[in-house]
């Protein structure tokens, strides 16, 4: 159960703010596991199997503070500060940021929605990701599409962002975000914007969203790249323009939920793929005028009992990358057993295969190193605790 605490009970640093807040909630999630991965690349000429302790194989380990002050008339001042960390070694995640997962403050109205400012999720993450298993507790990190090319696993967040999210109008919600470049005489240099909407009716859920990044780190124009802009330090791609859109639907009936998700990412002025996204030291250099990824995911989950669940997904990804046609097939399986409302154990496996003549190796998101060839398997046994 999340615990509502006065800020003074947490730290003297927050004592002054405590008197202005109605309440502050301390919350978190810890995900620790042991992962077996076959065929991990050590160098260009050496690779082998690995057994390693991992953090966040499903859901990234985090702790956070969430607060609200009632201003009257259905209006509230709100904030969230959320830290990401590795439970295996205690290090900061999200490029060593203190509150790298989320950090924002704003105003929320029961009637009109919320406006927030800070480091936040884009609309593709907010609306489409919950319909793909990588955006849920039923798959998460390792179930991401190749390179997390559509950001459904939130590999990056948007800095300097202003965001609007509507109230729920009979099951319909919508929102938009703009991430400022924060650069004089360079308004469009590393900026971002996105918009999305969702609709829920009974067991049916529908969602669609669009995101665009401009000049988000092309190494071919390193001198012009604004490192203090909307996306910095956790880029998936280094490109002059990235356009991502997606749509999905799922339907819940009884203990079962089935869903479909489609996403597409178009890249212009592509210079490469980052080390974090590719699992290769130094990343992958891919000078290309343009590139495109398309992802087709079918997923299902079923509650065998109130405590025991199973989930599965199949994703077919195809890409035009540096004038080569590449495709991936990925199969994901998970079973989880709840020991209590806050603690569960899980076992999951992922198999990914690219075509044999692919210019990029297979890489299951979050396992550390890419494969030494076009195939990779990862199996994780883990424990999650929420507070």
C-alpha positions in Angstrom: 0.0 0.0 0.0 1.3 3.4 -0.9 1.9 5.4 2.2 0.9 9.1 2.6 3.4 10.9 4.6 4.1 14.5 5.7 7.3 15.7 3.9 8.9 16.5 7.2 9.0 12.7 8.0 11.0 12.1 4.9 13.8 14.6 5.0 14.6 18.0 6.6 15.2 19.3 3.0 11.5 19.2 2.4 10.3 20.6 5.7 9.5 24.1 4.4 7.4 22.7 1.5 5.5 20.4 3.8 3.4 23.2 5.2 2.1 24.1 1.7 1.1 20.6 0.7 -2.1 18.7 1.4 -0.2 15.4 1.1 2.9 13.8 -0.3 3.0 10.1 -1.3 6.3 8.1 -1.2 6.1 5.2 -3.7 8.3 2.9 -5.6 9.0 -0.4 -7.3 12.0 -2.7 -7.1 12.5 -5.3 -9.8 15.5 -7.7 -9.4 16.2 -10.8 -11.4 18.7 -13.3 -12.7 19.0 -13.4 -16.5 20.5 -16.0 -18.7 21.4 -14.6 -22.2 23.0 -16.7 -24.9 25.5 -15.5 -27.4 26.4 -12.1 -26.0 29.0 -10.1 -27.8 32.2 -9.3 -25.8 34.1 -8.0 -28.8 34.0 -8.3 -32.6 35.6 -11.7 -32.4 34.4 -13.0 -29.0 31.0 -13.9 -27.7 29.4 -16.3 -25.3 26.5 -17.1 -22.9 26.1 -15.0 -19.7 24.3 -15.4 -16.4 23.9 -12.0 -14.7 21.9 -10.2 -11.9 19.7 -7.7 -13.6 17.5 -4.7 -12.5 14.3 -3.7 -14.2 14.0 -6.7 -16.6 10.2 -6.0 -16.6 9.7 -2.6 -14.8 12.5 -0.2 -14.1 13.3 0.0 -10.4 12.3 3.4 -9.1 11.2 5.5 -6.1 9.3 8.8 -6.2 7.5 11.5 -4.4 4.0 12.6 -5.6 2.2 15.5 -4.1 -1.0 17.5 -4.4 -2.3 20.7 -2.7 -6.0 21.4 -2.9 -6.5 25.0 -4.1 -10.3 24.8 -4.0 -12.9 24.6 -6.7 -11.6 21.3 -8.1 -8.1 22.9 -8.8 -4.9 21.3 -7.4 -1.2 22.1 -7.5 0.6 18.8 -8.3 4.1 17.5 -8.7 6.0 14.3 -9.3 9.7 13.6 -8.7 10.7 10.0 -9.8 14.2 8.5 -9.6 15.4 5.5 -11.5 18.1 3.2 -10.1 19.7 -0.2 -10.6 18.9 -2.5 -7.6 21.9 -4.7 -8.5 24.5 -1.9 -8.0 22.7 1.1 -6.7 23.6 3.4 -9.6 21.4 6.1 -11.0 19.7 5.3 -14.4 18.5 7.6 -17.2 22.0 8.8 -17.9 22.8 9.3 -14.1 20.0 11.8 -13.5 18.7 12.3 -10.0 15.0 12.3 -11.1 15.5 10.9 -14.6 12.2 9.0 -14.9 9.9 12.1 -14.2 10.2 15.5 -12.8 7.4 18.0 -13.2 5.1 20.5 -11.5 1.7 21.8 -12.6 -2.0 22.5 -12.1 -4.8 19.9 -12.3 -8.5 20.6 -12.7 -11.2 18.0 -12.2 -13.1 19.6 -15.1 -10.5 20.7 -17.6 -7.4 18.4 -17.1 -3.8 19.1 -16.2 -1.0 21.4 -17.4 2.5 20.4 -16.2 6.1 21.6 -16.8 9.3 19.6 -16.6 10.8 16.3 -17.7 7.9 14.1 -18.9 6.7 11.2 -21.0 5.6 11.8 -24.6 2.1 11.0 -25.9 3.2 7.8 -27.6 4.2 6.5 -24.2 1.1 7.9 -22.5 -1.5 6.5 -24.9 -0.2 3.7 -27.1 2.4 2.0 -24.8 -0.2 0.6 -22.3 -1.7 -1.5 -25.2 1.7 -3.2 -26.0 3.1 -5.6 -23.4 6.4 -3.6 -23.2 4.4 -0.8 -21.7 2.9 -2.9 -18.9 3.8 -5.2 -16.0 3.2 -8.2 -18.3 6.4 -7.8 -20.3 8.1 -4.5 -19.8 11.8 -3.8 -20.7 12.8 -7.0 -22.4 9.6 -7.1 -24.6 10.5 -3.8 -26.3 10.5 -3.7 -30.1 14.0 -3.8 -31.7 16.1 -0.9 -30.5 12.9 0.3 -28.8 12.5 2.1 -32.1 9.1 3.5 -31.3 9.9 4.4 -27.6 7.0 2.3 -26.3 9.4 1.3 -23.5 10.2 4.9 -22.8 13.9 4.7 -23.5 13.9 8.5 -23.4 11.8 11.2 -21.8 11.3 14.8 -23.0 13.2 17.6 -21.2 12.0 21.2 -21.0 8.4 20.1 -21.8 5.0 21.7 -21.4 2.2 19.1 -21.3 -1.5 19.1 -21.3 -3.7 16.0 -20.4 -7.4 16.3 -20.6 -9.9 15.0 -18.0 -11.8 11.8 -18.8 -14.9 12.7 -20.8 -17.0 9.6 -20.9 -14.0 7.3 -21.6 -12.3 9.7 -24.0 -9.0 11.4 -23.1 -6.5 13.4 -25.1 -3.3 15.3 -24.6 -0.3 17.0 -26.2 3.3 17.9 -25.3 5.9 20.3 -26.5 9.6 20.1 -25.6 11.6 23.3 -25.9 15.1 23.4 -27.4 16.1 26.1 -24.8 18.6 27.5 -27.3 18.8 31.1 -28.4 18.7 31.5 -32.1 17.9 27.8 -32.4 14.3 27.3 -31.6 13.9 24.1 -33.6 17.4 22.6 -32.7 16.5 19.5 -30.6 12.9 20.2 -29.9 10.0 17.7 -29.6 6.3 17.6 -29.9 3.6 14.9 -29.6 -0.2 14.4 -29.3 -2.4 11.5 -28.6 -5.8 10.2 -27.6 -7.5 7.2 -26.1 -11.0 5.8 -25.7 -12.4 3.2 -23.3 -15.8 1.6 -23.5 -16.5 -1.5 -21.4 -13.7 -3.9 -22.2 -12.6 -2.1 -25.3 -9.5 0.2 -25.3 -8.4 2.3 -28.4 -5.5 4.6 -28.6 -3.4 6.6 -31.2 -0.5 9.0 -30.9 2.2 10.9 -32.8 5.6 12.2 -31.8 8.3 14.2 -33.7 11.9 15.0 -32.7 13.9 17.6 -34.6 17.7 17.6 -34.7 18.0 15.1 -31.8 21.7 14.4 -31.9 22.9 13.8 -35.5 26.7 13.1 -35.1 27.1 14.4 -38.7 26.2 17.8 -37.3 27.7 17.5 -33.8 28.8 21.2 -33.7 25.2 22.3 -34.3 23.6 19.7 -31.9 22.0 21.4 -28.9 22.8 19.0 -26.0 20.6 21.0 -23.6 17.4 20.5 -25.7 14.4 18.2 -25.5 16.2 14.9 -25.8 19.7 14.6 -24.4 21.9 11.8 -23.2 19.4 9.0 -23.7 18.7 9.2 -27.4 17.8 6.0 -29.2 18.7 7.4 -32.7 21.0 10.2 -33.8 19.0 11.9 -36.6 18.0 15.2 -37.9 14.3 14.3 -37.7 12.4 11.4 -36.1 8.7 10.9 -36.6 6.9 8.1 -34.7 3.3 7.3 -34.7 1.3 4.3 -33.5 -2.2 3.0 -32.8 -3.5 0.0 -30.9 -6.6 -1.7 -29.5 -7.3 -4.3 -26.9 -10.3 -6.0 -25.6 -10.8 -7.6 -22.2 -13.4 -10.3 -21.7 -13.5 -12.2 -18.4 -9.9 -13.0 -17.3 -8.5 -12.6 -20.8 -7.2 -9.6 -22.7 -6.1 -9.6 -26.4 -4.6 -6.7 -28.3 -3.0 -5.4 -31.5 -0.5 -2.6 -31.8 1.0 -1.0 -34.9 3.8 1.6 -34.8 6.1 3.3 -37.4 9.2 5.4 -37.0 10.6 7.4 -39.9 14.1 8.8 -39.6 15.8 11.5 -41.8 19.4 12.4 -41.7 20.2 9.2 -39.7 23.7 9.0 -38.3 23.5 6.0 -36.0 21.9 4.1 -33.2 23.0 4.7 -29.6 25.0 2.2 -27.4 22.1 1.8 -25.0 19.6 1.0 -27.8 21.9 -1.3 -29.8 23.8 -3.1 -27.1 27.1 -2.4 -28.9 29.9 -0.4 -27.4 30.0 3.0 -29.1 26.7 2.4 -30.8 26.2 1.6 -34.5 27.1 4.2 -37.2 24.6 4.1 -40.0 24.9 7.1 -42.3 21.8 7.2 -44.3 19.5 9.8 -45.8 16.5 8.0 -44.4 15.3 4.9 -42.6 12.0 3.4 -41.5 10.8 0.9 -38.9 7.4 -0.8 -38.8 6.2 -2.9 -35.9 3.2 -5.3 -35.8 2.5 -6.7 -32.4 -0.2 -9.2 -31.3 -0.5 -9.9 -27.6 -2.6 -11.7 -25.0 -2.7 -12.2 -21.3 -4.9 -14.4 -19.1 -5.5 -14.6 -15.3 -5.5 -18.3 -14.5 -6.3 -17.4 -10.9 -6.4 -14.1 -9.0 -2.7 -14.6 -8.2 -1.3 -16.4 -11.4 -1.1 -14.8 -14.8 0.4 -15.7 -18.2 1.1 -13.3 -21.1 2.5 -13.6 -24.6 3.3 -11.4 -27.5 4.6 -11.8 -31.1 6.1 -8.9 -32.9 7.2 -8.7 -36.5 9.4 -5.7 -37.3 10.6 -4.7 -40.7 13.0 -1.9 -41.5 14.7 -0.1 -44.4 18.0 0.7 -42.9 21.0 2.0 -44.8 19.6 0.7 -48.1 19.1 -2.8 -46.7 15.8 -4.5 -45.9 15.9 -6.0 -42.4 13.2 -7.9 -40.5 12.9 -9.3 -37.0 10.7 -11.9 -35.4 10.3 -11.7 -31.7 8.4 -14.0 -29.3 7.8 -13.0 -25.7 6.4 -15.2 -22.9 5.8 -14.4 -19.2 4.2 -15.9 -16.2 3.9 -14.1 -12.8 2.6 -15.2 -9.4 1.5 -12.7 -6.8 2.7 -13.5 -3.3 0.7 -10.5 -2.0 -0.9 -7.3 -3.4 2.6 -5.8 -3.4 5.0 -8.6 -4.2 5.2 -11.1 -7.0 7.7 -13.5 -8.7 7.9 -13.9 -12.4 9.6 -16.0 -15.1 9.9 -14.7 -18.7 11.6 -15.5 -21.9 12.3 -13.6 -25.1 13.5 -15.0 -28.5 14.6 -12.6 -31.2 15.8 -13.3 -34.7 16.8 -11.0 -37.5 17.4 -12.1 -41.1 20.7 -13.8 -41.6 22.3 -11.1 -43.8 21.3 -8.3 -41.4 23.8 -5.5 -41.0 22.8 -5.3 -37.3 22.9 -8.1 -34.7 19.9 -9.3 -32.7 19.6 -7.5 -29.4 17.0 -8.0 -26.6 16.4 -4.8 -24.9 17.9 -4.4 -21.4 20.2 -7.6 -21.4 23.4 -5.6 -21.7 25.1 -6.8 -24.9 24.0 -7.5 -28.4 24.2 -11.0 -29.9 27.2 -12.2 -31.8 24.9 -13.0 -34.7 21.3 -12.6 -35.8 19.7 -14.5 -33.0 19.4 -14.0 -29.2 17.5 -15.7 -26.3 17.1 -14.3 -22.8 15.4 -16.0 -19.8 14.8 -14.1 -16.5 13.6 -15.2 -13.1 12.8 -12.3 -10.9 11.1 -10.7 -7.9 9.1 -7.4 -7.9 8.1 -5.5 -4.8 5.9 -2.3 -4.8 5.6 0.2 -2.0 
